[in-house]
Structure formats: C-alpha cells, structure tokens
Amino acid sequence: MTTFSKKQHYAAPASAVWELIGDFYSVEVWMPGIAGTVPDTDRRTRTLTLHDGGQLVERLLDEGKWFHQYRFDDPGPVPVRDFTARIAVVEDGPDRSAIEWTGSFEPVHGVSADEAAAAVGGFYQACLDRIAALLDS
C-alpha cells in the first residue's frame, strides 16, 4: 500500500477554510481540473467531471467537524485502485489553520508506486495551493 500525506498552513481560521472546502458535493471551486460535480446524496457519492471529459466517482465514508473521509468507487483516469483519503482542517493558532490530507492506494498494473504517488501528490498540492489563493483573494 502506498501512502501520501500533505499539509498546508493558512492565515485564516479553520471555520473559514471549512466554509470554502466543506461541501463534499461541490469541489470544482477549489479543485483545479474539475469542471463540475454531480452529487448523489442518497448514495453519498459525487461524480467529478474533469475538464478533458474524464470522470471519477468518490464515495463519502465518514464526516465530522471539519473532516471528510472518502474513497474512489471509480478512479476514472487516476492510475490507482483501493484509494481512500481523509481531508481535515485543524486549528493552528489564533486565526490560523492547516489542511491535513492523507490517504493510501495501490497503483494500477503497469504504473509504479512512485509514478502514482507523483500523480496523486501533485494533484493534491495543486488543490492546497488553489485554496491558499482563494483565501488570499
């Protein structure tokens, strides 16, 4: 199993960060490359449509104060299987917070763990950077 962990600090209270990212069914604002999200709240899934037309399906496994845990039901073009992740906002001092994003997966056949980790890690870092830009605007 390959694991990943990303953490980024923000000069914003945790409540403000969660207000931006907390809607599991609406991520296109802060996830680069996502053209739209189709929610299925009965099944607790979201279908993400990429700008190139590809799609992937994610299922919400657990949620609580300032966190979501989810998995890929259908990874679409992402070169992984058995993917699960947790994104959480944590307080990091007065009017400061951080996002901690962790997860694990297996690369698909023909893709090395390093290649898959680079793809996943690069995407999540782009998301964290986009969140920083939105909070600064």
Secondary structure, DSSP 8 states (H G I E B T S, - for coil): -EEEEEEEEESS-HHHHHHHH--TT--TTTSTTEEEEEEETTTTEEEEEETTS-EEEEEEEEEETTEEEEEEEE-TTSSEEEEEEEEEEEE-STT-EEEEEEEEEEE-TTS-HHHHHHHHHHHHHHHHHHHHHHHH-
